[in-house]
Amino acid sequence: MTRCVFTAAAAAVVLVAAAPAQAQTHRPFPAYALRGELVVVQTPDVLLNDQPARLAPGARIKGDTNLLLQPASLIGQKLTVHYTVERGGLIMDVWVLNPAELANKVWPRTPQEAATWQFSPADQLWFKP
């Protein structure tokens, strides 16, 4: 009888080897996502670009590897993020940027910038006219 033994050490090697590749991918963001600095003060209260703001009920914060994060685990950390705002002004979706996404320096920080720039969804690049 043949048995396959997968040890915890082997699993750790697989996870460590896969982690850097996943962290370096550039995720697709919607054209209406803006870039900013987010600090969770106390859920649902946050500072967005040093201004008070609130997370919407059901808001999702995704880490740099695209896994969901609990807002309470981020209290006090200043994070560079892409985010979306719902019609009521509450923050709905947040993506903590990974190094590949941070390298893409040109990204609108205000709705006015997004309205005047051009976005290429396939390349995930913004172009200033």
Backbone atoms as SQL, in Angstrom:
CREATE TABLE atoms (id INTEGER PRIMARY KEY, chain TEXT, resi INTEGER, resn TEXT, atom TEXT, x REAL, y REAL, z REAL);
INSERT INTO atoms VALUES
  (1, 'A', 1, 'MET', 'N', 0.846, -1.170, 0.000),
  (2, 'A', 1, 'MET', 'CA', 0.000, 0.000, 0.000),
  (3, 'A', 1, 'MET', 'C', 0.894, 1.237, 0.000),
  (4, 'A', 2, 'THR', 'N', 0.637, 2.151, -0.928),
  (5, 'A', 2, 'THR', 'CA', 1.425, 3.367, -1.036),
  (6, 'A', 2, 'THR', 'C', 0.667, 4.515, -0.400),
  (7, 'A', 3, 'ARG', 'N', 1.383, 5.281, 0.417),
  (8, 'A', 3, 'ARG', 'CA', 0.753, 6.435, 1.065),
  (9, 'A', 3, 'ARG', 'C', 1.523, 7.692, 0.707),
  (10, 'A', 4, 'CYS', 'N', 0.782, 8.748, 0.541),
  (11, 'A', 4, 'CYS', 'CA', 1.396, 10.043, 0.257),
  (12, 'A', 4, 'CYS', 'C', 1.468, 10.823, 1.567),
  (13, 'A', 5, 'VAL', 'N', 2.667, 11.191, 1.956),
  (14, 'A', 5, 'VAL', 'CA', 2.842, 11.921, 3.203),
  (15, 'A', 5, 'VAL', 'C', 3.215, 13.356, 2.860),
  (16, 'A', 6, 'PHE', 'N', 2.393, 14.283, 3.315),
  (17, 'A', 6, 'PHE', 'CA', 2.637, 15.716, 3.070),
  (18, 'A', 6, 'PHE', 'C', 2.849, 16.364, 4.423),
  (19, 'A', 7, 'THR', 'N', 4.069, 16.659, 4.734),
  (20, 'A', 7, 'THR', 'CA', 4.386, 17.178, 6.061),
  (21, 'A', 7, 'THR', 'C', 4.118, 18.675, 6.148),
  (22, 'A', 8, 'ALA', 'N', 4.054, 19.153, 7.364),
  (23, 'A', 8, 'ALA', 'CA', 3.855, 20.582, 7.593),
  (24, 'A', 8, 'ALA', 'C', 5.038, 21.375, 7.038),
  (25, 'A', 9, 'ALA', 'N', 6.230, 20.825, 7.118),
  (26, 'A', 9, 'ALA', 'CA', 7.412, 21.515, 6.586),
  (27, 'A', 9, 'ALA', 'C', 7.305, 21.670, 5.070),
  (28, 'A', 10, 'ALA', 'N', 6.833, 20.643, 4.393),
  (29, 'A', 10, 'ALA', 'CA', 6.668, 20.722, 2.942),
  (30, 'A', 10, 'ALA', 'C', 5.599, 21.744, 2.581),
  (31, 'A', 11, 'ALA', 'N', 4.540, 21.804, 3.364),
  (32, 'A', 11, 'ALA', 'CA', 3.474, 22.780, 3.118),
  (33, 'A', 11, 'ALA', 'C', 4.009, 24.199, 3.293),
  (34, 'A', 12, 'ALA', 'N', 4.844, 24.403, 4.293),
  (35, 'A', 12, 'ALA', 'CA', 5.421, 25.734, 4.522),
  (36, 'A', 12, 'ALA', 'C', 6.301, 26.158, 3.363),
  (37, 'A', 13, 'VAL', 'N', 7.076, 25.221, 2.814),
  (38, 'A', 13, 'VAL', 'CA', 7.935, 25.534, 1.670),
  (39, 'A', 13, 'VAL', 'C', 7.088, 25.945, 0.476),
  (40, 'A', 14, 'VAL', 'N', 5.994, 25.234, 0.232),
  (41, 'A', 14, 'VAL', 'CA', 5.104, 25.557, -0.884),
  (42, 'A', 14, 'VAL', 'C', 4.498, 26.942, -0.692),
  (43, 'A', 15, 'LEU', 'N', 4.036, 27.255, 0.513),
  (44, 'A', 15, 'LEU', 'CA', 3.424, 28.552, 0.779),
  (45, 'A', 15, 'LEU', 'C', 4.418, 29.688, 0.648),
  (46, 'A', 16, 'VAL', 'N', 5.616, 29.517, 1.157),
  (47, 'A', 16, 'VAL', 'CA', 6.637, 30.561, 1.073),
  (48, 'A', 16, 'VAL', 'C', 7.048, 30.785, -0.373),
  (49, 'A', 17, 'ALA', 'N', 7.163, 29.725, -1.136),
  (50, 'A', 17, 'ALA', 'CA', 7.561, 29.853, -2.533),
  (51, 'A', 17, 'ALA', 'C', 6.480, 30.551, -3.358),
  (52, 'A', 18, 'ALA', 'N', 5.216, 30.349, -3.021),
  (53, 'A', 18, 'ALA', 'CA', 4.125, 30.942, -3.793),
  (54, 'A', 18, 'ALA', 'C', 3.834, 32.375, -3.384),
  (55, 'A', 19, 'ALA', 'N', 4.132, 32.752, -2.174),
  (56, 'A', 19, 'ALA', 'CA', 3.753, 34.075, -1.668),
  (57, 'A', 19, 'ALA', 'C', 4.336, 35.247, -2.451),
  (58, 'A', 20, 'PRO', 'N', 5.643, 35.285, -2.763),
  (59, 'A', 20, 'PRO', 'CA', 6.157, 36.456, -3.472),
  (60, 'A', 20, 'PRO', 'C', 5.526, 36.663, -4.851),
  (61, 'A', 21, 'ALA', 'N', 5.263, 35.584, -5.560),
  (62, 'A', 21, 'ALA', 'CA', 4.670, 35.729, -6.892),
  (63, 'A', 21, 'ALA', 'C', 3.267, 36.314, -6.794),
  (64, 'A', 22, 'GLN', 'N', 2.510, 35.893, -5.812),
  (65, 'A', 22, 'GLN', 'CA', 1.146, 36.390, -5.654),
  (66, 'A', 22, 'GLN', 'C', 1.165, 37.857, -5.229),
  (67, 'A', 23, 'ALA', 'N', 2.090, 38.228, -4.365),
  (68, 'A', 23, 'ALA', 'CA', 2.144, 39.598, -3.857),
  (69, 'A', 23, 'ALA', 'C', 2.556, 40.593, -4.935),
  (70, 'A', 24, 'GLN', 'N', 3.214, 40.142, -5.979),
  (71, 'A', 24, 'GLN', 'CA', 3.718, 41.046, -7.005),
  (72, 'A', 24, 'GLN', 'C', 2.753, 41.253, -8.173),
  (73, 'A', 25, 'THR', 'N', 1.622, 40.589, -8.179),
  (74, 'A', 25, 'THR', 'CA', 0.690, 40.754, -9.291),
  (75, 'A', 25, 'THR', 'C', -0.050, 42.078, -9.175),
  (76, 'A', 26, 'HIS', 'N', -0.425, 42.597, -10.310),
  (77, 'A', 26, 'HIS', 'CA', -1.168, 43.863, -10.372),
  (78, 'A', 26, 'HIS', 'C', -2.638, 43.512, -10.553),
  (79, 'A', 27, 'ARG', 'N', -3.457, 43.830, -9.561),
  (80, 'A', 27, 'ARG', 'CA', -4.876, 43.508, -9.611),
  (81, 'A', 27, 'ARG', 'C', -5.620, 44.521, -10.486),
  (82, 'A', 28, 'PRO', 'N', -6.715, 44.110, -11.094),
  (83, 'A', 28, 'PRO', 'CA', -7.527, 45.067, -11.860),
  (84, 'A', 28, 'PRO', 'C', -8.386, 45.909, -10.922),
  (85, 'A', 29, 'PHE', 'N', -8.316, 47.227, -11.074),
  (86, 'A', 29, 'PHE', 'CA', -9.106, 48.146, -10.268),
  (87, 'A', 29, 'PHE', 'C', -10.119, 48.839, -11.159),
  (88, 'A', 30, 'PRO', 'N', -11.279, 49.192, -10.617),
  (89, 'A', 30, 'PRO', 'CA', -12.257, 49.927, -11.434),
  (90, 'A', 30, 'PRO', 'C', -11.751, 51.341, -11.716),
  (91, 'A', 31, 'ALA', 'N', -12.234, 51.915, -12.800),
  (92, 'A', 31, 'ALA', 'CA', -11.799, 53.262, -13.202),
  (93, 'A', 31, 'ALA', 'C', -12.193, 54.313, -12.175),
  (94, 'A', 32, 'TYR', 'N', -13.188, 54.044, -11.355),
  (95, 'A', 32, 'TYR', 'CA', -13.641, 55.024, -10.367),
  (96, 'A', 32, 'TYR', 'C', -12.920, 54.871, -9.022),
  (97, 'A', 33, 'ALA', 'N', -11.951, 53.959, -8.932),
  (98, 'A', 33, 'ALA', 'CA', -11.169, 53.815, -7.701),
  (99, 'A', 33, 'ALA', 'C', -10.158, 54.957, -7.623),
  (100, 'A', 34, 'LEU', 'N', -9.996, 55.493, -6.434),
  (101, 'A', 34, 'LEU', 'CA', -9.054, 56.586, -6.198),
  (102, 'A', 34, 'LEU', 'C', -7.930, 56.089, -5.293),
  (103, 'A', 35, 'ARG', 'N', -6.796, 56.785, -5.312),
  (104, 'A', 35, 'ARG', 'CA', -5.670, 56.439, -4.448),
  (105, 'A', 35, 'ARG', 'C', -5.651, 57.378, -3.257),
  (106, 'A', 36, 'GLY', 'N', -5.285, 56.831, -2.106),
  (107, 'A', 36, 'GLY', 'CA', -5.194, 57.663, -0.921),
  (108, 'A', 36, 'GLY', 'C', -4.433, 56.985, 0.192),
  (109, 'A', 37, 'GLU', 'N', -4.346, 57.681, 1.309),
  (110, 'A', 37, 'GLU', 'CA', -3.715, 57.169, 2.524),
  (111, 'A', 37, 'GLU', 'C', -4.827, 56.906, 3.536),
  (112, 'A', 38, 'LEU', 'N', -4.895, 55.693, 4.044),
  (113, 'A', 38, 'LEU', 'CA', -5.959, 55.292, 4.955),
  (114, 'A', 38, 'LEU', 'C', -5.373, 54.908, 6.304),
  (115, 'A', 39, 'VAL', 'N', -6.003, 55.393, 7.366),
  (116, 'A', 39, 'VAL', 'CA', -5.673, 54.988, 8.731),
  (117, 'A', 39, 'VAL', 'C', -6.986, 54.620, 9.403),
  (118, 'A', 40, 'VAL', 'N', -7.089, 53.390, 9.896),
  (119, 'A', 40, 'VAL', 'CA', -8.275, 52.980, 10.641),
  (120, 'A', 40, 'VAL', 'C', -8.107, 53.505, 12.059),
  (121, 'A', 41, 'VAL', 'N', -9.054, 54.330, 12.493),
  (122, 'A', 41, 'VAL', 'CA', -9.012, 54.899, 13.838),
  (123, 'A', 41, 'VAL', 'C', -9.711, 53.938, 14.794),
  (124, 'A', 42, 'GLN', 'N', -10.988, 53.726, 14.574),
  (125, 'A', 42, 'GLN', 'CA', -11.782, 52.737, 15.296),
  (126, 'A', 42, 'GLN', 'C', -12.967, 52.432, 14.402),
  (127, 'A', 43, 'THR', 'N', -13.093, 51.192, 13.986),
  (128, 'A', 43, 'THR', 'CA', -14.112, 50.808, 13.021),
  (129, 'A', 43, 'THR', 'C', -15.479, 51.335, 13.438),
  (130, 'A', 44, 'PRO', 'N', -16.213, 51.996, 12.579),
  (131, 'A', 44, 'PRO', 'CA', -16.016, 52.249, 11.159),
  (132, 'A', 44, 'PRO', 'C', -15.311, 53.573, 10.860),
  (133, 'A', 45, 'ASP', 'N', -14.783, 54.239, 11.876),
  (134, 'A', 45, 'ASP', 'CA', -14.138, 55.538, 11.663),
  (135, 'A', 45, 'ASP', 'C', -12.720, 55.360, 11.141),
  (136, 'A', 46, 'VAL', 'N', -12.395, 56.131, 10.091),
  (137, 'A', 46, 'VAL', 'CA', -11.067, 56.100, 9.499),
  (138, 'A', 46, 'VAL', 'C', -10.636, 57.523, 9.177),
  (139, 'A', 47, 'LEU', 'N', -9.362, 57.665, 8.891),
  (140, 'A', 47, 'LEU', 'CA', -8.844, 58.904, 8.312),
  (141, 'A', 47, 'LEU', 'C', -8.461, 58.568, 6.881),
  (142, 'A', 48, 'LEU', 'N', -8.992, 59.318, 5.949),
  (143, 'A', 48, 'LEU', 'CA', -8.667, 59.135, 4.542),
  (144, 'A', 48, 'LEU', 'C', -8.022, 60.423, 4.077),
  (145, 'A', 49, 'ASN', 'N', -6.757, 60.352, 3.715),
  (146, 'A', 49, 'ASN', 'CA', -5.984, 61.542, 3.332),
  (147, 'A', 49, 'ASN', 'C', -6.056, 62.591, 4.448),
  (148, 'A', 50, 'ASP', 'N', -5.908, 62.135, 5.680),
  (149, 'A', 50, 'ASP', 'CA', -5.906, 62.969, 6.887),
  (150, 'A', 50, 'ASP', 'C', -7.244, 63.652, 7.164),
  (151, 'A', 51, 'GLN', 'N', -8.318, 63.196, 6.533),
  (152, 'A', 51, 'GLN', 'CA', -9.660, 63.737, 6.766),
  (153, 'A', 51, 'GLN', 'C', -10.541, 62.631, 7.350),
  (154, 'A', 52, 'PRO', 'N', -11.409, 62.971, 8.321),
  (155, 'A', 52, 'PRO', 'CA', -12.302, 61.945, 8.881),
  (156, 'A', 52, 'PRO', 'C', -13.237, 61.374, 7.815),
  (157, 'A', 53, 'ALA', 'N', -13.421, 60.057, 7.862),
  (158, 'A', 53, 'ALA', 'CA', -14.321, 59.372, 6.930),
  (159, 'A', 53, 'ALA', 'C', -14.848, 58.129, 7.652),
  (160, 'A', 54, 'ARG', 'N', -15.771, 57.421, 6.991),
  (161, 'A', 54, 'ARG', 'CA', -16.354, 56.218, 7.594),
  (162, 'A', 54, 'ARG', 'C', -16.419, 55.098, 6.565),
  (163, 'A', 55, 'LEU', 'N', -16.239, 53.886, 7.065),
  (164, 'A', 55, 'LEU', 'CA', -16.436, 52.701, 6.234),
  (165, 'A', 55, 'LEU', 'C', -17.929, 52.415, 6.146),
  (166, 'A', 56, 'ALA', 'N', -18.380, 52.010, 4.979),
  (167, 'A', 56, 'ALA', 'CA', -19.780, 51.632, 4.787),
  (168, 'A', 56, 'ALA', 'C', -20.045, 50.301, 5.484),
  (169, 'A', 57, 'PRO', 'N', -21.307, 50.060, 5.875),
  (170, 'A', 57, 'PRO', 'CA', -21.634, 48.713, 6.356),
  (171, 'A', 57, 'PRO', 'C', -21.340, 47.721, 5.226),
  (172, 'A', 58, 'GLY', 'N', -20.637, 46.678, 5.525),
  (173, 'A', 58, 'GLY', 'CA', -20.282, 45.701, 4.491),
  (174, 'A', 58, 'GLY', 'C', -19.052, 46.081, 3.693),
  (175, 'A', 59, 'ALA', 'N', -18.326, 47.107, 4.113),
  (176, 'A', 59, 'ALA', 'CA', -17.105, 47.498, 3.407),
  (177, 'A', 59, 'ALA', 'C', -16.113, 46.340, 3.422),
  (178, 'A', 60, 'ARG', 'N', -15.339, 46.249, 2.345),
  (179, 'A', 60, 'ARG', 'CA', -14.344, 45.191, 2.217),
  (180, 'A', 60, 'ARG', 'C', -12.960, 45.818, 2.114),
  (181, 'A', 61, 'ILE', 'N', -12.049, 45.337, 2.941),
  (182, 'A', 61, 'ILE', 'CA', -10.648, 45.757, 2.858),
  (183, 'A', 61, 'ILE', 'C', -9.843, 44.539, 2.442),
  (184, 'A', 62, 'LYS', 'N', -9.186, 44.651, 1.291),
  (185, 'A', 62, 'LYS', 'CA', -8.368, 43.553, 0.790),
  (186, 'A', 62, 'LYS', 'C', -6.901, 43.919, 0.962),
  (187, 'A', 63, 'GLY', 'N', -6.134, 42.987, 1.485),
  (188, 'A', 63, 'GLY', 'CA', -4.709, 43.206, 1.695),
  (189, 'A', 63, 'GLY', 'C', -3.928, 43.176, 0.405),
  (190, 'A', 64, 'ASP', 'N', -2.607, 43.312, 0.504),
  (191, 'A', 64, 'ASP', 'CA', -1.769, 43.361, -0.692),
  (192, 'A', 64, 'ASP', 'C', -1.724, 42.028, -1.436),
  (193, 'A', 65, 'THR', 'N', -2.181, 40.936, -0.808),
  (194, 'A', 65, 'THR', 'CA', -2.284, 39.648, -1.493),
  (195, 'A', 65, 'THR', 'C', -3.729, 39.323, -1.853),
  (196, 'A', 66, 'ASN', 'N', -4.608, 40.297, -1.714),
  (197, 'A', 66, 'ASN', 'CA', -6.025, 40.212, -2.081),
  (198, 'A', 66, 'ASN', 'C', -6.870, 39.413, -1.086),
  (199, 'A', 67, 'LEU', 'N', -6.320, 39.104, 0.075),
  (200, 'A', 67, 'LEU', 'CA', -7.103, 38.449, 1.114),
  (201, 'A', 67, 'LEU', 'C', -7.841, 39.500, 1.923),
  (202, 'A', 68, 'LEU', 'N', -9.043, 39.157, 2.396),
  (203, 'A', 68, 'LEU', 'CA', -9.819, 40.101, 3.200),
  (204, 'A', 68, 'LEU', 'C', -9.145, 40.330, 4.549),
  (205, 'A', 69, 'LEU', 'N', -9.137, 41.594, 4.965),
  (206, 'A', 69, 'LEU', 'CA', -8.562, 41.973, 6.252),
  (207, 'A', 69, 'LEU', 'C', -9.659, 42.527, 7.144),
  (208, 'A', 70, 'GLN', 'N', -9.528, 42.306, 8.428),
  (209, 'A', 70, 'GLN', 'CA', -10.451, 42.882, 9.393),
  (210, 'A', 70, 'GLN', 'C', -9.983, 44.289, 9.735),
  (211, 'A', 71, 'PRO', 'N', -10.852, 45.293, 9.671),
  (212, 'A', 71, 'PRO', 'CA', -10.436, 46.665, 9.970),
  (213, 'A', 71, 'PRO', 'C', -9.754, 46.807, 11.330),
  (214, 'A', 72, 'ALA', 'N', -10.231, 46.055, 12.324),
  (215, 'A', 72, 'ALA', 'CA', -9.637, 46.163, 13.662),
  (216, 'A', 72, 'ALA', 'C', -8.167, 45.754, 13.679),
  (217, 'A', 73, 'SER', 'N', -7.752, 44.892, 12.744),
  (218, 'A', 73, 'SER', 'CA', -6.349, 44.469, 12.701),
  (219, 'A', 73, 'SER', 'C', -5.448, 45.540, 12.091),
  (220, 'A', 74, 'LEU', 'N', -6.032, 46.600, 11.551),
  (221, 'A', 74, 'LEU', 'CA', -5.262, 47.649, 10.879),
  (222, 'A', 74, 'LEU', 'C', -5.207, 48.955, 11.664),
  (223, 'A', 75, 'ILE', 'N', -5.771, 48.985, 12.851),
  (224, 'A', 75, 'ILE', 'CA', -5.862, 50.226, 13.622),
  (225, 'A', 75, 'ILE', 'C', -4.480, 50.861, 13.785),
  (226, 'A', 76, 'GLY', 'N', -4.405, 52.146, 13.425),
  (227, 'A', 76, 'GLY', 'CA', -3.192, 52.922, 13.599),
  (228, 'A', 76, 'GLY', 'C', -2.177, 52.833, 12.473),
  (229, 'A', 77, 'GLN', 'N', -2.346, 51.921, 11.524),
  (230, 'A', 77, 'GLN', 'CA', -1.400, 51.776, 10.419),
  (231, 'A', 77, 'GLN', 'C', -1.766, 52.734, 9.293),
  (232, 'A', 78, 'LYS', 'N', -0.773, 53.427, 8.737),
  (233, 'A', 78, 'LYS', 'CA', -1.008, 54.299, 7.591),
  (234, 'A', 78, 'LYS', 'C', -0.725, 53.481, 6.333),
  (235, 'A', 79, 'LEU', 'N', -1.761, 53.283, 5.522),
  (236, 'A', 79, 'LEU', 'CA', -1.684, 52.404, 4.360),
  (237, 'A', 79, 'LEU', 'C', -1.971, 53.176, 3.080),
  (238, 'A', 80, 'THR', 'N', -1.199, 52.913, 2.049),
  (239, 'A', 80, 'THR', 'CA', -1.500, 53.463, 0.728),
  (240, 'A', 80, 'THR', 'C', -2.476, 52.501, 0.070),
  (241, 'A', 81, 'VAL', 'N', -3.619, 53.040, -0.358),
  (242, 'A', 81, 'VAL', 'CA', -4.709, 52.198, -0.838),
  (243, 'A', 81, 'VAL', 'C', -5.345, 52.772, -2.096),
  (244, 'A', 82, 'HIS', 'N', -6.089, 51.924, -2.777),
  (245, 'A', 82, 'HIS', 'CA', -7.082, 52.343, -3.748),
  (246, 'A', 82, 'HIS', 'C', -8.416, 52.095, -3.060),
  (247, 'A', 83, 'TYR', 'N', -9.388, 52.969, -3.300),
  (248, 'A', 83, 'TYR', 'CA', -10.664, 52.843, -2.612),
  (249, 'A', 83, 'TYR', 'C', -11.788, 53.342, -3.500),
  (250, 'A', 84, 'THR', 'N', -13.004, 52.874, -3.174),
  (251, 'A', 84, 'THR', 'CA', -14.195, 53.378, -3.851),
  (252, 'A', 84, 'THR', 'C', -15.123, 53.954, -2.791),
  (253, 'A', 85, 'VAL', 'N', -15.943, 54.915, -3.220),
  (254, 'A', 85, 'VAL', 'CA', -16.881, 55.585, -2.328),
  (255, 'A', 85, 'VAL', 'C', -18.284, 55.369, -2.881),
  (256, 'A', 86, 'GLU', 'N', -19.207, 54.980, -1.995),
  (257, 'A', 86, 'GLU', 'CA', -20.593, 54.816, -2.444),
  (258, 'A', 86, 'GLU', 'C', -21.282, 56.173, -2.483),
  (259, 'A', 87, 'ARG', 'N', -22.484, 56.206, -3.025),
  (260, 'A', 87, 'ARG', 'CA', -23.198, 57.482, -3.228),
  (261, 'A', 87, 'ARG', 'C', -23.399, 58.284, -1.952),
  (262, 'A', 88, 'GLY', 'N', -23.524, 57.617, -0.829),
  (263, 'A', 88, 'GLY', 'CA', -23.712, 58.314, 0.437),
  (264, 'A', 88, 'GLY', 'C', -22.414, 58.889, 1.005),
  (265, 'A', 89, 'GLY', 'N', -21.295, 58.661, 0.329),
  (266, 'A', 89, 'GLY', 'CA', -20.021, 59.189, 0.785),
  (267, 'A', 89, 'GLY', 'C', -19.226, 58.249, 1.669),
  (268, 'A', 90, 'LEU', 'N', -19.752, 57.048, 1.915),
  (269, 'A', 90, 'LEU', 'CA', -19.035, 56.082, 2.738),
  (270, 'A', 90, 'LEU', 'C', -18.067, 55.261, 1.881),
  (271, 'A', 91, 'ILE', 'N', -16.967, 54.844, 2.475),
  (272, 'A', 91, 'ILE', 'CA', -15.953, 54.056, 1.760),
  (273, 'A', 91, 'ILE', 'C', -16.426, 52.611, 1.682),
  (274, 'A', 92, 'MET', 'N', -16.463, 52.062, 0.466),
  (275, 'A', 92, 'MET', 'CA', -17.013, 50.718, 0.272),
  (276, 'A', 92, 'MET', 'C', -15.930, 49.667, 0.055),
  (277, 'A', 93, 'ASP', 'N', -15.062, 49.859, -0.914),
  (278, 'A', 93, 'ASP', 'CA', -14.021, 48.883, -1.240),
  (279, 'A', 93, 'ASP', 'C', -12.664, 49.525, -1.023),
  (280, 'A', 94, 'VAL', 'N', -11.759, 48.762, -0.397),
  (281, 'A', 94, 'VAL', 'CA', -10.399, 49.247, -0.143),
  (282, 'A', 94, 'VAL', 'C', -9.436, 48.137, -0.540),
  (283, 'A', 95, 'TRP', 'N', -8.396, 48.506, -1.278),
  (284, 'A', 95, 'TRP', 'CA', -7.332, 47.575, -1.630),
  (285, 'A', 95, 'TRP', 'C', -6.011, 48.147, -1.117),
  (286, 'A', 96, 'VAL', 'N', -5.348, 47.435, -0.213),
  (287, 'A', 96, 'VAL', 'CA', -4.012, 47.827, 0.229),
  (288, 'A', 96, 'VAL', 'C', -3.069, 47.482, -0.917),
  (289, 'A', 97, 'LEU', 'N', -2.271, 48.445, -1.351),
  (290, 'A', 97, 'LEU', 'CA', -1.439, 48.262, -2.540),
  (291, 'A', 97, 'LEU', 'C', -0.179, 47.458, -2.250),
  (292, 'A', 98, 'ASN', 'N', 0.173, 46.592, -3.195),
  (293, 'A', 98, 'ASN', 'CA', 1.416, 45.833, -3.107),
  (294, 'A', 98, 'ASN', 'C', 2.509, 46.585, -3.874),
  (295, 'A', 99, 'PRO', 'N', 3.763, 46.152, -3.816),
  (296, 'A', 99, 'PRO', 'CA', 4.855, 46.886, -4.476),
  (297, 'A', 99, 'PRO', 'C', 4.644, 47.109, -5.979),
  (298, 'A', 100, 'ALA', 'N', 4.090, 46.126, -6.691),
  (299, 'A', 100, 'ALA', 'CA', 3.862, 46.292, -8.130),
  (300, 'A', 100, 'ALA', 'C', 2.847, 47.394, -8.392),
  (301, 'A', 101, 'GLU', 'N', 1.825, 47.481, -7.557),
  (302, 'A', 101, 'GLU', 'CA', 0.792, 48.507, -7.727),
  (303, 'A', 101, 'GLU', 'C', 1.300, 49.875, -7.281),
  (304, 'A', 102, 'LEU', 'N', 2.126, 49.909, -6.266),
  (305, 'A', 102, 'LEU', 'CA', 2.710, 51.182, -5.818),
  (306, 'A', 102, 'LEU', 'C', 3.639, 51.778, -6.869),
  (307, 'A', 103, 'ALA', 'N', 4.250, 50.913, -7.677),
  (308, 'A', 103, 'ALA', 'CA', 5.163, 51.389, -8.723),
  (309, 'A', 103, 'ALA', 'C', 4.415, 52.178, -9.791),
  (310, 'A', 104, 'ASN', 'N', 3.111, 51.932, -9.930),
  (311, 'A', 104, 'ASN', 'CA', 2.272, 52.680, -10.864),
  (312, 'A', 104, 'ASN', 'C', 1.927, 54.015, -10.194),
  (313, 'A', 105, 'LYS', 'N', 2.811, 54.996, -10.352),
  (314, 'A', 105, 'LYS', 'CA', 2.718, 56.261, -9.615),
  (315, 'A', 105, 'LYS', 'C', 1.535, 57.130, -10.033),
  (316, 'A', 106, 'VAL', 'N', 1.144, 57.084, -11.292),
  (317, 'A', 106, 'VAL', 'CA', 0.087, 57.975, -11.772),
  (318, 'A', 106, 'VAL', 'C', -1.272, 57.324, -11.535),
  (319, 'A', 107, 'TRP', 'N', -1.989, 57.832, -10.531),
  (320, 'A', 107, 'TRP', 'CA', -3.341, 57.356, -10.223),
  (321, 'A', 107, 'TRP', 'C', -4.089, 58.528, -9.595),
  (322, 'A', 108, 'PRO', 'N', -5.306, 58.801, -10.024),
  (323, 'A', 108, 'PRO', 'CA', -6.027, 59.968, -9.489),
  (324, 'A', 108, 'PRO', 'C', -6.312, 59.843, -7.999),
  (325, 'A', 109, 'ARG', 'N', -6.223, 60.989, -7.332),
  (326, 'A', 109, 'ARG', 'CA', -6.499, 61.045, -5.895),
  (327, 'A', 109, 'ARG', 'C', -7.831, 61.737, -5.602),
  (328, 'A', 110, 'THR', 'N', -8.410, 62.381, -6.614),
  (329, 'A', 110, 'THR', 'CA', -9.690, 63.058, -6.440),
  (330, 'A', 110, 'THR', 'C', -10.610, 62.720, -7.612),
  (331, 'A', 111, 'PRO', 'N', -11.917, 62.844, -7.432),
  (332, 'A', 111, 'PRO', 'CA', -12.840, 62.626, -8.551),
  (333, 'A', 111, 'PRO', 'C', -12.595, 63.612, -9.694),
  (334, 'A', 112, 'GLN', 'N', -12.141, 64.824, -9.376),
  (335, 'A', 112, 'GLN', 'CA', -11.863, 65.815, -10.416),
  (336, 'A', 112, 'GLN', 'C', -10.697, 65.366, -11.302),
  (337, 'A', 113, 'GLU', 'N', -9.653, 64.806, -10.709),
  (338, 'A', 113, 'GLU', 'CA', -8.548, 64.283, -11.508),
  (339, 'A', 113, 'GLU', 'C', -9.021, 63.132, -12.386),
  (340, 'A', 114, 'ALA', 'N', -9.804, 62.221, -11.816),
  (341, 'A', 114, 'ALA', 'CA', -10.300, 61.071, -12.584),
  (342, 'A', 114, 'ALA', 'C', -11.166, 61.511, -13.762),
  (343, 'A', 115, 'ALA', 'N', -11.899, 62.610, -13.596),
  (344, 'A', 115, 'ALA', 'CA', -12.771, 63.100, -14.666),
  (345, 'A', 115, 'ALA', 'C', -11.992, 63.700, -15.824),
  (346, 'A', 116, 'THR', 'N', -10.782, 64.188, -15.556),
  (347, 'A', 116, 'THR', 'CA', -10.015, 64.846, -16.622),
  (348, 'A', 116, 'THR', 'C', -8.910, 63.965, -17.197),
  (349, 'A', 117, 'TRP', 'N', -8.567, 62.868, -16.541),
  (350, 'A', 117, 'TRP', 'CA', -7.544, 61.961, -17.044),
  (351, 'A', 117, 'TRP', 'C', -8.191, 60.837, -17.839),
  (352, 'A', 118, 'GLN', 'N', -7.369, 60.071, -18.549),
  (353, 'A', 118, 'GLN', 'CA', -7.862, 58.925, -19.319),
  (354, 'A', 118, 'GLN', 'C', -7.341, 57.639, -18.697),
  (355, 'A', 119, 'PHE', 'N', -8.206, 56.617, -18.661),
  (356, 'A', 119, 'PHE', 'CA', -7.871, 55.343, -18.035),
  (357, 'A', 119, 'PHE', 'C', -7.868, 54.227, -19.063),
  (358, 'A', 120, 'SER', 'N', -6.835, 53.387, -19.014),
  (359, 'A', 120, 'SER', 'CA', -6.762, 52.193, -19.848),
  (360, 'A', 120, 'SER', 'C', -6.983, 50.976, -18.945),
  (361, 'A', 121, 'PRO', 'N', -8.200, 50.398, -18.954),
  (362, 'A', 121, 'PRO', 'CA', -8.472, 49.274, -18.058),
  (363, 'A', 121, 'PRO', 'C', -7.579, 48.060, -18.311),
  (364, 'A', 122, 'ALA', 'N', -7.227, 47.801, -19.557),
  (365, 'A', 122, 'ALA', 'CA', -6.401, 46.633, -19.870),
  (366, 'A', 122, 'ALA', 'C', -5.006, 46.754, -19.262),
  (367, 'A', 123, 'ASP', 'N', -4.450, 47.953, -19.295),
  (368, 'A', 123, 'ASP', 'CA', -3.097, 48.180, -18.775),
  (369, 'A', 123, 'ASP', 'C', -3.092, 48.654, -17.328),
  (370, 'A', 124, 'GLN', 'N', -4.269, 49.051, -16.828),
  (371, 'A', 124, 'GLN', 'CA', -4.398, 49.619, -15.485),
  (372, 'A', 124, 'GLN', 'C', -3.497, 50.859, -15.345),
  (373, 'A', 125, 'LEU', 'N', -3.530, 51.703, -16.372),
  (374, 'A', 125, 'LEU', 'CA', -2.724, 52.936, -16.384),
  (375, 'A', 125, 'LEU', 'C', -3.604, 54.148, -16.610),
  (376, 'A', 126, 'TRP', 'N', -3.251, 55.224, -15.945),
  (377, 'A', 126, 'TRP', 'CA', -3.917, 56.517, -16.153),
  (378, 'A', 126, 'TRP', 'C', -2.989, 57.417, -16.944),
  (379, 'A', 127, 'PHE', 'N', -3.566, 58.229, -17.811),
  (380, 'A', 127, 'PHE', 'CA', -2.794, 59.167, -18.622),
  (381, 'A', 127, 'PHE', 'C', -3.329, 60.571, -18.416),
  (382, 'A', 128, 'LYS', 'N', -2.425, 61.484, -18.118),
  (383, 'A', 128, 'LYS', 'CA', -2.819, 62.876, -17.974),
  (384, 'A', 128, 'LYS', 'C', -2.798, 63.506, -19.367),
  (385, 'A', 129, 'PRO', 'N', -3.839, 64.281, -19.700),
  (386, 'A', 129, 'PRO', 'CA', -3.851, 64.910, -21.046),
  (387, 'A', 129, 'PRO', 'C', -2.809, 66.011, -21.172);
